[in-house]
Amino acid sequence: MAASGSPLVLTSADGVMARLAASDLAELGFADVLVLEGGNAAWCGAGFTPASGPTHLLSPRDDLWLASSERPGDTRANVMAYLDWETSLLAAIARGGCVPFRNVLWH
């Protein structure tokens, strides 16, 4: 159930990823999660206009990372700072202890 008390409706390009996400949410105990059958294509096919940008967020957006060219300062320095963060991410996750996912890329 969404924070608003309304059902949470998931969608994706063809609905496949939305079904997978709904399954994951059900395993985590979320109730009243629905999947838009046919995905975004079905939504548009029914004559509805898709939303654009962040709309009806369940919580304030806190994961914004601007592209290097959008950040103030030297673009090259911004790229290098991002790459430093990216390459240290797995070590930071490991230091954090138990996480609800596993690294499938490098194991």
Rosetta blueprint (number, residue, H / E / L):
1 M L
2 A L
3 A L
4 S L
5 G L
6 S L
7 P L
8 L E
9 V E
10 L E
11 T L
12 S L
13 A L
14 D L
15 G L
16 V H
17 M H
18 A H
19 R H
20 L H
21 A H
22 A H
23 S H
24 D H
25 L H
26 A H
27 E H
28 L L
29 G L
30 F L
31 A L
32 D L
33 V E
34 L E
35 V E
36 L L
37 E L
38 G L
39 G H
40 N H
41 A H
42 A H
43 W H
44 C H
45 G H
46 A L
47 G L
48 F L
49 T L
50 P L
51 A L
52 S L
53 G L
54 P L
55 T L
56 H L
57 L L
58 L L
59 S L
60 P L
61 R L
62 D L
63 D L
64 L L
65 W L
66 L L
67 A L
68 S L
69 S L
70 E L
71 R L
72 P L
73 G L
74 D L
75 T H
76 R H
77 A H
78 N H
79 V H
80 M H
81 A H
82 Y H
83 L H
84 D H
85 W H
86 E H
87 T H
88 S H
89 L H
90 L H
91 A H
92 A H
93 I H
94 A H
95 R H
96 G L
97 G L
98 C L
99 V L
100 P L
101 F L
102 R L
103 N L
104 V L
105 L L
106 W L
107 H L
